[in-house]
């Protein structure tokens, strides 16, 4: 169900009950269109989340962790100035609209009590969060400013008088009468009643037009009484199909239903998976692009180095020219462009090109000099190609980790790693950079063994070289970029099922995640070594065995 007027009413009533009288301790803005208020309520600490995102706009109590930017935005600083340390006096829905007003009492610079309103408009692409003066309704600021170039009818700019969004030519669902429903017969309820989503319109119309008013009145009476049944309807693959604050007949018989004690909990769980996935993709986009661009340059460099190496390896002719010319200086004439001599290696005649600017002996010296440079080039190019190949291997592993990242923590760990390795510019900040915490992904095998997976190459090193014991089991996809996987045996022997489960996890956290049969090497940690001055995550190992598995996370 969309975040319609009925859901808004349920959320507003729940927030008013929970948050009235609470103190705003801190204001955060994790993303450009999000606001989080840390509150001290009568029952303890809570977080209020408001999003003006075009696709995931909503407002509810928030229980998840979030990454706060080191430098707060100007809007966040303004919110802290005006409402931090204030108290929420009430939370209410405006009419039947998708608008929630949070009334706040706070003190101004002189210590006088002033009233503010934080207005959340949950309206898809037109969503916004605006702070206004409650007495004058003057706009202090909006999280998304709307100028006259964007809207001729309604601007949201500091200093202007706030006006509510224009009403549609519909009857608000709270004001619909029985006579109104009779006149709607044969028409789409969505075009007639305001504040209802398409799903709720179908629910009201489930018994025909004759029962529209009765069904609507039943929902309104539950809203007035504050009786809601928050739930999420799941597809066969357990992904959320929809959420609702009241049962939906069309879903009841076909979809699995999960019920919740609070509206906020249902809304958060519905949006969190989709929102988290989108946010991870957005956050990892620049990392992926940086890695891909660098990889492209490395592949071009490898091609150029290979061509130069091939040219240098074909330099024996230069040595031959130098030897034959030195042995036949009497045949060469100064100013000549070439000389024909007998090749004493095979008895055939051979023509040696000459530079007219130099004497025959100088031409011979130049050939030996070019031959010497070619031999040096072979050594240097070989070393450069090896270093380039190591860089390619490293960046391919990073790219694989970026593509498989499923949390903001994983993305942040990879960002720090690329910054430390010089692939990303370090952001200028006056604050001290916090050291990234090591948080490997953890699983449990069916036999109870703990299995940890690195989220970045830096974590891979720490996991393998610091955390793991000598006799623990190390796994990695064979010749395929991926994460290090450690099975902590705690003095026990790893059975076959544990090895296969860990191998499936290793394959899942690799570039071959979507393949059918993936080779995975496994070996005790004591046989895994890290070469000196190697890139993060790069190791060598001996005595390994290989199993072939299908990538998946075992239950």
N, C-alpha and C positions, 0 to 999 in steps of 0.2 A: 504494500500500500504506500502511496506517496505520503509525504508529510503534510497531510491535509488539515482542515479545520478541526476535525474530531480528534486527531492525534495531538494537534496543538493544544486543544482544550485539556486533554488528559495530562500532557506534560506540564502545562501551566499550573493545574491544580496540584500535581505532585510536587513541583518545585516550590509553590507557595507554602505548602505544608512543611516541607523540609528546610527551606532556606529563610523563611521570614525571621528576622532578628539576628541573622548571621553576620559576622564581620568579614569584610574583604581584606585578607592578609597580604595577598600578592596578586599581581596581574601579569600574565605571560602571553606572548604571541608566538607560538611555535612556527606557524606558517603565515603567509601573507594575508590569508582570509580566515584565520582562526584566532579565537581568544579563549584563554583559560583563566578562570578566577579561582584562586585558592581561598577557601572559606573556612571559618571556624563557626560551626553551627551548635545548636543546643545539644546535639547527640555526638558531636565530634567533628573532625576535619573532613571536608568534602571538596571536590573539584567540580566546577561548573564549566562545561564545554559548549562553546557557541561557534558554529561554522557558517560562513557566508559563501562557501564553495558553490559553484554552479551546479555540480552533480551530486554533492553530498551535504547540502545545507541542512542543519539540524541544531537542536539545543537539548542537552540532557546532563545528568550527573555522570561524571567521568571517573573511571576507576583504573584505567591503564596508565602506564608510564609514558612520558613524552620527552623528546630531546629539545631542550630550550636553547635557542641561539645565544652565542656569547655576547653579541651586541644587540640589545633590544631596538626595535624599530621606533620611529618617531611617534607613531600611533600608540604603541605600547607605553612609551614614556608619558604620553599625554593622559592615557587612561590611569596610569599610576598616580599622576599628579592630581587628577580630579576625583577618583573613586577609591583609591587604595586607603585603607583604614576606615572607610565608610561602612554603614550598615544597611543591609537589604530590608526594606520595610514590607514589601509585597511583590508578588509576581502574578501578573494577570494576562489573559488573552484579550486582544482588542476585537470586540464583536465576535464574528464567526470567522475572522480572517486568520491567516497564518502569521500572525504578529504577536510577539510576547514582549510586554513591557516590564522591566525590572526597576522598581522604584528604590532609590538609594538616598539615605540621609548621610551627609558628610560635613566637614568643616572647611571653610575657605581659608585663604592666607591670613586673614585677620582673626580667625577663630570663631566666626559666626556660622551658625547652622544653615546649610543650604541643601536644596533638594535637586537631585539629578535623576534622569531616566535613561537607562540603557535599553534601547529598542532593537530587538532582533526580528528582522523580516525574513522568514523562511519561505522564499518564493523562487526556487530554482535559480536561473541565471540572473534574476533580479534581486537575489538575496543580499542583505546588507546588515551591518551592525552600526548603530548610530547612538552617540551620546548627546543628550540635549539637557538644557536647563529646564527643570520642571515648571518653574513659574512663567518664564517667557516663551518656552518651547524653541529657543534659539539653539541652533546646531553648534555644538562644540567641535565635533569632527565625526566623520564616518570612515569605516575601514575601507570602503570603496567610494571615493568621491564621484559624484555625478554632476557634470557640468552641463551647460545649455547646449553644447555641441552633441552631447550624448542623449539628452532628453529635453524637449521644449516644454514639457508639461510639468516636470518635477525635478528640481535640482537638489542635491545634497552636498552642500558646501558649508564650511565654517562661517558662522555669522548670519546665515539665512534662517528663516522661520521654518521649522519642520512641519511638513504636511504628510498625512498618511497616503499610501498608494491609492490611486483612484479606484472607486468601486466598479465592479463589472455589472453588466445589465442582468443580474441574477438576484434571486431572493436568498438572503442568508439562511442557512439551514436552521438556525434557531428561530427564525421568524415565519417559517412556512406554516400556513393554515390548511385545514382540510379542503377549503374551497380552492386554494392554490393548487393542491395536488389534483383536483378534478380537472382544472383547466390545463394541466400538464399532460393529460392523457394523449398518447400517441407521439409525444415529443421525447427527446433525449433528456433524462434528468440532469445530466452533466451540463446541459445548456441552460437549465432552468434554476438549479439550486446551487448556491455558492458555498464553498468550504468543503465540498465532498470530492473524493477521488473517484476515478472510474470504478474501482473495485467496490467502494462503498455504495455507489449508485446502483450497481448490479445487486448488491446485497439487499438494498431497500426495495428493489423491484422484483425480488425473487418470487413473490406470491402474486405478481400482477399489479396493475395500476390501482385496483380497488383496495389493496393493502399497503400502498405506498405511505400514506399518512400514519397508519398504525405502526408500521415498522420504523419509520423515522421518529415517531414519538417515543417508541421503546428505547431507541438509542439516546435520544435527548434526555429522557428520564434517568438513564444510567449515568449520563454525564453530570446531570445536576446532583445526583446522589454520590458522585465520585466512585462509582462501581465500574471497574475496568478489568478486562481479562487479557493482559498483554501476552503476546505469543509470537513465535516465528514459525513459518511453514517452510519445511525443507524438501528439496528435491530428492530423487533416489540416491544421488551421490553425496547427500548430506549437506550440499551447499544451500544457503538461504534463498528461498524463492520470494518471500514477502514477509512483512510483519504487520501486526494489527493490534489494536487495543480492544477489539471486540471480535467474537467468532465470525468467520467468513464461511458461509455455507458451501460455496463453490470449491473451497480448499479442504473442507473437513473430511471428505470421503476419499480424496485422491492424494493428499500430501501428509507427510508426517508433521505433527505439531509439537513444538517445545514451548511450554508455558513458563512465565517468569513472575516473580513477586512484585516487580516494579516496572513501570513504563520505561524509565531510563535504561534499565538493564537490557530490555528487549531491543530498544533503539540502538544502544551501543553495540550489542552483539551482532545485530543485523549489518550495521555499517562498517564495523571494525575490520572484518576480513577484506571486503572490497576496498575500503579506504586505505588500509595498510598496503595492499598490493599496489594500488595506484601510486601511493606516496613513495614506496620503495623504487618503483620504476622511474619516477620523476627524480628522486635523489641520486639514483645510480646512472642516470643518462649521461651526465658529463664525465663520469668515471669511465663508462663504456666507450664514449666517443674519444677520450684522451688515449685509452689503451689501443683502440682500433687505429687511430691516426699514427701513433708511435709504431705499432706493428707494421703498418703499411710502409713507413719509412725504413724500418729494419729489413723488410723483405726486398725493397728496392736497393738498399745498401748491400744486401747479400748478393743480389744479382750482379751489381757492379763489381764487387770484390771478386766474385767467381770469374767474371770475364777478364779482370786484370790478372788473376792468378793463372788462368789458362794461357793468356798472352805471355806471362813471365815463364811458364813452364816450357813454352816453345822457343826458348832463347838459345838453345844449343847451336843454332845456325850462326849466332853472333860470335861465339867462341871459335867456331870453325873458320869464319871469315878472318878473325884476328890472327889465328895461327897460320893460315895459308898466306895471308898478306905479309906477315912478318918473314916467312920463309922465301917470299918471292918479291922482295922490295925492289930488286934490280929490274923486274919486268914492268913495274908501275911507273908511270910518268907523272910529274907534277902537273896539275891542272886537268888531268884526265877524269872523266866521269865514271869510268869502270876499268877493270883489268881482268883478263881471262887467264887463269892458271890451272895447273893440274892438281886435282884433289888426290893427295897421296894415300888417302884412306881406301878409295875404291878405284883409282886410276882414271876417273872421268874428268873432263874439263868442267870448270865452274867459273861463272862470271861474278865478280865481287863489285858491288856498287861503291863508288868513291865520292867523297865530298870535295869538290874542286877547290874549296877555300883552304884545304889543309894538305900537307905533304903526305906521301904514302905511309910513312912511319906514324904520323899523327892520326891518320885514319885507322891504322891497326890498333893504336892505343885507345881510340874512341870505341872500337868494337869490344875490346876487353873491358873497358869501363862500363859500357852498357850491359855486358854480360854479367859483370859483378853486381850491378844494380838490380838486375833481374833475379839473381840468386837471393839477394837481400829481400827483394819484394816477395819472393815465394815464402820466405820465413815469416815476414811481417803480415802478408795477406792471410796466411794460414792461421796465425794467431788472431788476427782481426775477425776472420770468419768464425772461429771458435767462440770468441767473445760475443759476436753478433748472434750466433746460434743460442748461446746461453740467455741473452736478452730476450730473444724470441720465445724460447721455452718458458721463461719467467712470465712474460706478458701474456702468453696464451693461458698460463695457469691463472693469472689474475683475471683475465677476461672470462674464464670459465666460472670463477668464484663470483664475479659480478653478475653474470647471467643467472646463477643459482641463488643469489642473495634473496632471502625472504623476510628480512627484518631490517629496520633502520639501524640497529646496532651493527649488523653485518656490513651494511653500506659504509657506516662511519669508520669501522675498523679498516676496511679496504681503502677508504679515502686517506686515512692517516698513513697507511703503508705506502701508497703511491706518492704522498707528499714527502715522506721520509726518504724515499728512493729517488726523488727529484723529478718525477713524472708530472706532478701537479705543483703549481705555485703555492707557497705557504701564504695563507691569508694574513694580512697585516692586522694586528690587534694589540691593544695595550694590556689585554688580560693574559695571565699565565695560561699556557696551553695545558689542559688536563691530560694526564697520561691515560691512554685508552685501556680500559679494564679488559682482562682476558676472560672471555665468556664463551668457551666452546659449546657447540650444540651437544646436548646429552641425550642418550637413549639407554634403554635397558633391554638386554637380550632375554629370551624366554627362560634362560637358566639363571637370570639375575645378575649377569655380568654388566658392569658399567661400560658404556661405549661413548667416547667423546670424539667430536668432529671439529676440526679447525675451520673458522669462518674466513680467515685470511692467511697469507703465507707467513706473516709474522706469528700468528697464532699456531700455524702448523709447526713452526720451529719450536715454539715454547712448549707445545703439547708433546712433541716427540723427544726433544732434548732436555726438557726441564721436568715436566710433570710425570712422564711415563717411567716406569721401572725397567730395568734391564731385561726382565723376563716377560714383560707385557707384550701383547701382540700388536704389530704395526701393519696397516693395510693401505694400499694405494692402487688405483687403476693402472694397468700395465701400459706404459707409453702413451697415456692419455692424461691431460691436465685434470687435476681434481684436488680434493682435500685430503689431508692426512687423517687417518682413523686409528684410534688406539682402543684396544680392548684391555681393560684393567683386570688382570687375572687374580691378583691378591694371593699368589702362591698356589693357585689351583691350575689344572690342565684345561685348556680350551677344547670343548667337544666339537664335533663336526657341525652340529646345528648352529652353534655360536659363531663359528668361522664363516658359515654361509650367510648368516644374518648380518654380520659385520661387513662382509663383502658386498652384500646388496646395498647396504647403507653407503659404502665407499663408492659404488657405481652410481648411486643416486646423486651423490654430491660431487659429480664429475661432469666433464663435457659430454660424456656418453649417456646422460640421464635418459634420453629418449630412445636408446638402442635396445635391442632384444637380448643379446648375449654379450656381456662385457667381461674381459679378462681382468682379474684383480690379483695382484701379488700380495702375499702375506709372509711375515718373517718376524722373529723376536726382535725387540727394539735394540738389543745389544749388537745386532749385525747392521744397524743403520748408522751411517756416519755422514757428517756434513763437511764437504771440502772447504778449505780455507778461502776466505774472500768470495764465497759464492753468494748468490742472490737469496733472499728469504724464501724458505720453503724448498730449496734445492738440496737434495741428499743423494747419497749413493748407498747401495746395500748389496749384500751377498747372501747366498744360501736360501733364496726365496722359493716359495711354491706358488702355483697359480691355480685359481678356480674361475670358472665361467658362470656368471649369474645374471639374472634380470634385475635391473635397477628398481628398487622399491624400498619403502620404509616398512619393515615387518611390524605386525601388530604387537 
